[in-house]
Amino acid sequence: MEVDKYVLHGPVSLCPLENTSAGKQIYNALRRHCHLPEAMIDAHTGQKLSYKELFETSCRLAQCLQRCGYKRNDVISVCSENNLHFFSPILAALCIGVVSAPLNDNYTQGELHNALNISKPGIIFCSEKVLPRMLEVKKQFSCIRRIILLDAEEDVGENESLSNFILRNSDESFRNFKPLDFDPDDQVAAIMCSSGTTGLPKGVMITHKNLAVRFTHVRDPRTGTQTIPGTTVLSFMPFFHGFGFCTNLGYFLVGNRIVMLKRFQPELFLRSIQDYEVRSVLAVPPIILFLAKSPIVDKYDLTSLKEIGVGAAPLGKEVGEAVAKRLNLEGIRQGYGLTEATLAVTFTPNNEFRPGSSGTVVPLMSAKVINIDNGESLGPNVVGELCFKGGLVMRGYAGNIKATKEAIDEDGWLHTGDLGYYDKEGHFYIVDRLKELIKYKGFQVPPAELEGLLLKHPCIKDAAVIGIPDELAGELPAAFVVKQPGKKLSEKEVFDYIANQVSSPKHLRGGVRFIDEIPKSATGKIVRKALRELAIKMNSKL
Ligand SMILES: Nc1ncnc2c1ncn2[C@@H]1O[C@H](COS(=O)(=O)NC(=O)c2csc(-c3nc4ccc(O)cc4s3)n2)[C@@H](O)[C@H]1O
């Protein structure tokens, strides 16, 4: 173990790290939970999926994929709003070493094109809502051999419904299906979209080993009550994002009763907690702000709620304290995570609530805070870049060795691009972001992606995008634009130009500002700090 006195190590894991694939672990867990009547409940319709149904559907799908010639390292994609069967193909893929590439169901065709270029799936499981876009994009990808509808009762054109795909490609011999054996450290389980510290979205390769480490956390009683089979949890984070993806896999492993929302709807969110007597929920800061401020919260009986976890973006200390007081909780469990490290790498351990802190290092991980000028490890209460090492760190970015080496150094330390510090008791506090990444309501907005689109506009000579602080959303994407000489262009035209090409979180809600020149360093990098200061000055004149 690292001897540097300023390296912090997570506590000894209370659950043994199983050296088997995540697929085998999930298979064995689902089989164990077959007596539990409810795995997932759709809060919109009341429709239920039992653990027996989830287990059998996943085994049947594994048999289907094998019969369709899918082997280890082949890729499937799932592109759908949260759905009862979102995870069935993913659980099947985990069992046979096929890689899952979940995609944002709100992606435009252009965004889907970029993402599919990374993962190149053979089958896409999508919802009827996504199908039209997927059919258009499919024309440019010869690798895509099938599109299967997760939420259709019957086939749609030549695209099979999930039930018909299973009917036509599996039989009762699925009961003999057994997950394959392979080295968990060697096998990629999922490719998740993330832009990392800079540039365009990349494909984060999460291995079976990464998931196995996460699975030790979900069974660790120090991480909360979600560790108890049958505990009812509310799940509404997008399943395609690392936060929702990995937490739900953990819920299945434990045998939780998952009440699912397709997206956050205030009344349904509160009514679901009340009616299903939800005990635990994971959320992003905007939802915590809602719980702190909305008058409708008092209309519902939320006394079943004993645990709220939050992460993916900064949470104001006062907001967390206000919600804990309003809901009669000891505190809000904060976690800090990134897609490149599977899920949370720091987390509020049992009953060690520190307002404003994102918790302590999780088991099987190590952390250090480094001086960004000389790379030296820093002691407590000194701000520097957060770095993490251990079993949660991704394999790398798919097909991008250069970006991988920029993120993970030769000693295996993941450089997060986040600034923070830890106190004398090892509680971490996130202070700011070194990296370009903008977080709008917990969603990633890569400036480079929007800058690339802006530079394609005939009236735009140069452009830069930054995040403007916002109490509700965290940050709002804002553009600085240099017009081509003699060209006319309005702020609304720029806003609409971007909005027509990208999904909602990337819209320029922070505004569009025209300037004569984008500030750049000697190496041609955009000086975003100068733009943040300019935005403050310009706003102060509004
Ligand atoms: N707690 C936090 N405070 C401040 N910023 C936070 C943060 N967590 C992520 N971030 C920011 O999001 C960036 C990463 O964005 S990302 O790639 O989209 N990934 C994520 O945001 C991400 C992936 S998993 C995950 C979490 N899992 C959890 C499980 C339990 C729990 O209680 C809390 C959490 S947070 N977050 C980080 O680099 C950082 O800039």
PDBQT file of the ligand as one rigid body, heavy atoms in Angstrom, charges set to zero:
ROOT
HETATM    1  N1  LIG A 601     -20.563  15.593  -4.490  1.00  0.00    +0.000 N 
HETATM    2  C1  LIG A 601     -20.085  16.392  -5.461  1.00  0.00    +0.000 A 
HETATM    3  N2  LIG A 601     -19.813  17.696  -5.225  1.00  0.00    +0.000 NA
HETATM    4  C2  LIG A 601     -19.344  18.491  -6.217  1.00  0.00    +0.000 A 
HETATM    5  N3  LIG A 601     -19.136  18.080  -7.483  1.00  0.00    +0.000 NA
HETATM    6  C3  LIG A 601     -19.410  16.791  -7.757  1.00  0.00    +0.000 A 
HETATM    7  C4  LIG A 601     -19.891  15.887  -6.780  1.00  0.00    +0.000 A 
HETATM    8  N4  LIG A 601     -20.038  14.655  -7.361  1.00  0.00    +0.000 NA
HETATM    9  C5  LIG A 601     -19.661  14.796  -8.643  1.00  0.00    +0.000 A 
HETATM   10  N5  LIG A 601     -19.293  16.068  -8.887  1.00  0.00    +0.000 N 
HETATM   11  C6  LIG A 601     -18.839  16.655 -10.152  1.00  0.00    +0.000 C 
HETATM   12  O1  LIG A 601     -19.254  15.827 -11.243  1.00  0.00    +0.000 OA
HETATM   13  C7  LIG A 601     -18.094  15.379 -11.937  1.00  0.00    +0.000 C 
HETATM   14  C8  LIG A 601     -18.316  13.971 -12.483  1.00  0.00    +0.000 C 
HETATM   15  O2  LIG A 601     -19.428  14.056 -13.338  1.00  0.00    +0.000 OA
HETATM   16  S1  LIG A 601     -19.890  12.735 -14.029  1.00  0.00    +0.000 S 
HETATM   17  O3  LIG A 601     -18.792  12.192 -14.739  1.00  0.00    +0.000 OA
HETATM   18  O4  LIG A 601     -21.057  13.072 -14.754  1.00  0.00    +0.000 OA
HETATM   19  N6  LIG A 601     -20.215  11.687 -12.927  1.00  0.00    +0.000 N 
HETATM   20  C9  LIG A 601     -20.925  11.934 -11.830  1.00  0.00    +0.000 C 
HETATM   21  O5  LIG A 601     -21.344  13.043 -11.550  1.00  0.00    +0.000 OA
HETATM   22  C10 LIG A 601     -21.134  10.779 -10.979  1.00  0.00    +0.000 A 
HETATM   23  C11 LIG A 601     -20.995   9.503 -11.433  1.00  0.00    +0.000 A 
HETATM   24  S2  LIG A 601     -21.426   8.485 -10.118  1.00  0.00    +0.000 SA
HETATM   25  C12 LIG A 601     -21.677   9.788  -9.086  1.00  0.00    +0.000 A 
HETATM   26  C13 LIG A 601     -22.129   9.619  -7.777  1.00  0.00    +0.000 A 
HETATM   27  N7  LIG A 601     -22.483   8.487  -7.195  1.00  0.00    +0.000 NA
HETATM   28  C14 LIG A 601     -22.994   8.628  -5.933  1.00  0.00    +0.000 A 
HETATM   29  C15 LIG A 601     -23.505   7.609  -5.142  1.00  0.00    +0.000 A 
HETATM   30  C16 LIG A 601     -24.018   7.896  -3.876  1.00  0.00    +0.000 A 
HETATM   31  C17 LIG A 601     -24.041   9.218  -3.429  1.00  0.00    +0.000 A 
HETATM   32  O6  LIG A 601     -24.579   9.511  -2.217  1.00  0.00    +0.000 OA
HETATM   33  C18 LIG A 601     -23.527  10.238  -4.221  1.00  0.00    +0.000 A 
HETATM   34  C19 LIG A 601     -23.020   9.916  -5.455  1.00  0.00    +0.000 A 
HETATM   35  S3  LIG A 601     -22.331  10.934  -6.702  1.00  0.00    +0.000 SA
HETATM   36  N8  LIG A 601     -21.487  10.948  -9.700  1.00  0.00    +0.000 NA
HETATM   37  C20 LIG A 601     -17.003  15.374 -10.879  1.00  0.00    +0.000 C 
HETATM   38  O7  LIG A 601     -15.724  15.394 -11.497  1.00  0.00    +0.000 OA
HETATM   39  C21 LIG A 601     -17.310  16.672 -10.171  1.00  0.00    +0.000 C 
HETATM   40  O8  LIG A 601     -16.846  17.776 -10.951  1.00  0.00    +0.000 OA
ENDROOT
TORSDOF 0
